[in-house]
Amino acid sequence: MKENKNWLVLLNKGGDVKIGTKAKNLKIIAKKTSYSVPQTLVLTTDLFKYLIKYNKVRTPLLFKWSNFKIPVELEKEILEKIQEVFNNRSLVVRSSATCEDSSFLSFAGQYATFLKIKGKKKILKAIRLCYSSLFTENAKVYAEFRNVKLENESMAIAIQETIPTKISGVIFTANPITETQDKMIIEYTKGFGDKVVSGHILPEYLEVPKNLPGKKFSPFIKNLLKIGITLEKIFDFPQNIEWGFSGKKFYIFQSRPITSLQNKPRIVKIDTDKLISIGKGRCACLGQCYGKLKVIKSSSDYSAINKGDIIFNKGKIDMRIVTKISDMAGIITSGGILSHFAVIAREFNKPCLVGPLEFDGLKYQGKNVFLDAFQGKIFIFK
């Protein structure tokens, strides 16, 4: 099969090709700043459109994506190009859909990313799973909520070298909870930043004034501030930035607008004299709600979520839970306020606390609780 030049392109080469939003933003960063972006090979949306025809996909929302195939000759071309560019290095395979990363909707965590991928079979499997992730059940729920017709969208894939980072995290160049823009919020951890965005850890947390006074913060934090301010100016909008530090320099893995839907926080009139405090956390989405506490230990518990439940996520968050988010009255979960699930909670306007402290959720399973995501507290009724 003769390779189409618009199917496989290096991020720093080529003209106006269709590479999806994530890759497009990285290309802008690489072109307009001195910041490092991982070497990236993009499988363009033109390739996806060809594969749609090859697989005779007439109704994407109903197609059985486990049957999605890439022609053997094309697989060979893709693998040869990857070998030419990356020479057996460990890879990151990431979605770059046309509908994600806008100022109105992020699709945060909805599409596939695979880290530290090596070997032909694993690379091809990751590519196929990135393609099929465009039409997962949780992506359909998200799209319906935001009035997006997924069947009109397309998927590019960014294949990148793996950067061995010593510290990684996320910068928000505005406060996503209060929507004030005088400070940046930074959450970070040692190693790869996937633990921060997935909400699987409670990360280090910093609020940094944009008019940074001289001696208060380290050169490391000052460099992060500079990155945030620079990218905010380039994109002319407050940014959600994923970054990593190798020990020698910073890398930018993603930059997208902070989704700001200007939802009014939900307020509940309630007799506070009838409440007893049972726990606290950091506010990730402002608001108040009450309902039965439902403890979620694994994805097998999702089907038990009922309308009006307040969920307490005890295990690692799985983004398939988005299929039930409309039913939830409120959310108590692990991680930080910049995790993908916290972003989704804000977009759906669900009162949310993260990193809960001094809270034994199992003790209150099935009890009526009141979540106050203004005070950052959880209450039970007397």
N, C-alpha and C positions, 0 to 999 in steps of 0.2 A: 504493500500500500504506500503510495507516494505521500510523503508528509506534507500537510498543508501548513504553510508558514504562519498562519494565524491560529494554529492550534497549540503550539508549544513555544512560549516566548520567555526570555529572561526579563526580569522586572526592569533592569536598567537599560534595556534595548527595545527596539520596536516603536512603532508610532501609536496611533490611536486605536489600540486593540481592546477587545472586551474582556476585562480581567476581573470583574466583580468589584464591589465596594472596598472590601478589606485590602486587596492588593493595590487598588487604585490609590488609596490613601497612603500606603507605604511608598508607592512610587513617587507621590508628591513630596513626601518627607525626604526621600533619598535625593530628589532633584533640588529641593529648595533649602536644605539644611546640611550641616556637616555631621549630623548624627548618623550613627551606623544602623543600617537595616540588614538583617541576615540575607545572605545570597539567596535569591528566590527564583524559581522556575514556575511559571504559571501555565496550567492547562486552561485554556480560555473557554468562554461561554460558547464560542463557535464549535469547539470540540464536543461540548455537552449537547448542543443542538444536533450535531451529526449522530451522536450515540442514541439520542432520543429516536431519530428516524431508523437507525440500524436495529434497535430493539422493538420497533413498531409500537411505541408508546403513544397511544391515541388519547388516553385519559390518565394523566399523571397521578391524580389523586386516588385512583382505583388500581393502578398498576401494581403488580407484585414485585417490589423492588429487589427482593432476594434473587430474582431471575435476571437482573440487569447484567448484561455482558459487554465486554470490550473485545473486539476482534483480535485474534491471536497476533496478526501482523502488526496491528496498532499497539498492542501491549509491548511487543518487541521494540517498536520505535520509541515508545515512552521510556522504557527501561534503559535503552541505549542512550537517550538524551540525558536521563538522570545520572547515568554512569559518567557520561562526558562532563557534566557540570559539577557533580559532587564527589566522584571518585571513591565510592564505597563509604562515605562519611554517614554518620547517623543523621536521620532526617526528621523533620516535623512536617506532617501533611495536614493542611488546614483548608476549611471551606472558605470561599469568597463569593457568597451569593449576592445577587443583584438587589435583594430586598432587605439586607441587613445593614446595620451601622448608619442609619439615617438619624436626623435630629428628632424624628417623631417616633421611631421604633428601632430598637436595637437588635431584636432577636437574640439577645444575650444568652449564650450557652445552648442555643437551640440546634446549632449545626456543628458537625463533627470536627474535632481536632485530635490528632494522634501524635504523641511525642516519642522520640528516640526509636524511630522505625528503621530497621535494617533487614535486608533480604528481599529478593524479588517478590515472593509470595505475599509477604507482609505489606510491601509497598502497594501492590495491586489491590489487595484487600482493603487497605486504608482509602485508596482512591475510590473504589466502588462504594464504600460506606459513606464517604463524603457526598457523593452524588445522591445516594438514597436518602441522606439526612434532610434533604430539602423538603421531603414530603412525609416526615414522621408524624405520628398522631399528635404529639405535643406542638410541633410546628404548625399543624393544621388549626389547632385550638387557638394558638397565638395569632395566626394570620386572620382567622375569623373575627377575633376580638378587635383587631386593628383594621378590618375591612381590606385586607390584602388578598388578591387572587393569586394563590401560589402557582396555579397552572400557567400564569403569564410570566413567571419569574424563571431565572436561570442560575446555574451554578458554575463558577470557575473554581479551580483548586490551586492553592499556593503550596508549593513544595520547597522547603527551606532547609538549610543546614542547621543542625542542632548547636546552639550556643551554650557552652558549659558555664552557667551563671553561678556566682557565689551568693548573690542577693537578687531577688526579683520581686516585683509587685505591681501595684496599680496607682496611678495618679488621677485624681479628679481635680480639674482646675477651677471648680466651683463646688459649693456644698450641695449635694443632690437632695438633701432632706429639706433644708431651708431655702434653697435656690439663691443664696447670697453668693457674691462673687469676689469678696475681699480676701478669701483664704483658699488655699489648696488643701486637699485631704490626700494623705499618702498611707497606704497599707502595704506591708512587705514582709518577706520571710527569707530564710536562708534557702539556697538552691533554686529550683524552678518555681515559677509563679503560679502554676496550675492549682496549687493547694490554696492560694488566695482567691482566685476567681471561682473555684469550685465550692468554696465555703467549707472546706474540710478541716480547716484550722482556724484558730483565733489569731489573726496576724498582728504584728506591731502596727500601732496607729499613731499618726501625727497630723495635727492641723498646723499649717504654715502660712503666716501672713504673706500676701503677694508683695507688699512693700517691706521686704525682709530687712529688719534692723541688723547691722553689721555682724556682731560677734555671737549671737545667740545660738546659731545652728552651725553644724559642721560643713566643710566643703562638699561632702557627699550630698547632704540635703540641699545645699545651695545649688548644686548642679541639677538636681531633680527639679527644683523650682524654675531654673532657667529653661529646662526642657519643656515643662508645662506651659510657661508663658510664651515661649517661641511657637509651639504647636497651636496654642490657642489663637495666636495672631495669624498664623498661616491659614488656618481653616475658618477664621473669623467666627468662632463659636467655642463655648466651653467644651473641653475635651476629656474623654475617658481614655487614658493611655496605659497600655501594658508595656513594661520595660524590664530589662535585666542588666545586671552589672557583672562583668566577667572578672573583675579585679583590676582591669586596666582601663576599660571603657564601657560606656553605656550603650545598650542596643534598644531600639524601639521595635516591638513586636506587633503593635496595633495602636491605632488612634482613631477614635470615632466620637461623634458628638455625644454629650450627656443628654439622654432623653429627658426632656422637661415637658411634662404634660399639663402642668399647672392644675393638678387635681386639688380640690378642696379637701383637707383632712376630715375624716368622719368623726363626728362628736356625738357622744351618747350621754343623755341626761340620766344621772343615776345618784342615788343617795349614798354618798361616800362613807357615812357612818356605819353602813352595813357591810363594809369591805375590810378584809384582813390581808395585808401584804404577804405574799409567799415567794416572791422572787423578783429579779430585776435583770435588765439587759441594756444594750445600746440601741437607741432608736434608729431604725433603718428606713422606715416609712411612717410618717406622723399619722395619728388617728387613734380612735378608741373603738372597742367592740367587746361584746360578751357572747359566750357560747360554751358548749361542751368541749373540754380539752380532749383531743385525740392524739395519742402518742404514736409517732411513726418511727418504727425501727428499721424497716426495709421497704422496698418497692411493693412487696406483697400486701402491705397495709393500705396502699393508695385506694383500693376499691372500697375500703370501709369508711372513707371520708364522706360525711353527710353534709348537706346544706347547713351552713351556720356554724360548723365546727371551727374551733381554734386549734390549729395543729402545732404540736411540739415535735420538731424533727430531732429524734434521738440519735439516728445513724447518719451516714454520709448522704448528703442530698443527691438525688438523682433527678435530672431535669425532666424526666417523664412525669413528675408530679405536676407539671404545668397543666396537664390534662384535667386536673381537679381544682385548679386554682380559683375558678369562678365560684366554686362551692364554699371556699374557705372564708370565714369571717375575719380571721387574723392569723398571723404566723409568728412562731417562736422558733428560731433555728440557730445553728452553729455558724461560725465564720464572722466576717466583717461586713461593714455597710457598703463596701464596694464590690462584693461578690456578685456573680451573675444572677443568683436567685434574689438577692436584695434589689438588684436593678429591676427584675421582673415584678417583684412585690410593689415597687413604686409605680411601675407602668400600669399595673392592675389596681392601684390605689388600695392595697391591703395593709392595714396597720401591722407593723413588723418590728420585732425585737431580735437582735442577733447577739451571739456570744453570751447566752444567759448565764448569770452567776447566782449561786445560792438558790437554785431552783430544782427541786426533785419532782420532775414532771410525772414520773410513774406513780407517785403518791397521790396525784390529783387526776389520774386518768378517769374520764367520764364525768368529772365534776364540772359544774358551771363556774367559769372563771371570767374575770374582767381584765382585759389587756389595755393598758394605758401607754400608748406609744408617744405621749408627750412627756410624761414623767420617767418613762423607761421602767415601768413596774408592772408586775402581775399580781392580781388580787383574787381571793376567793370570797364568796358571799358567806356572811356569818350564819 
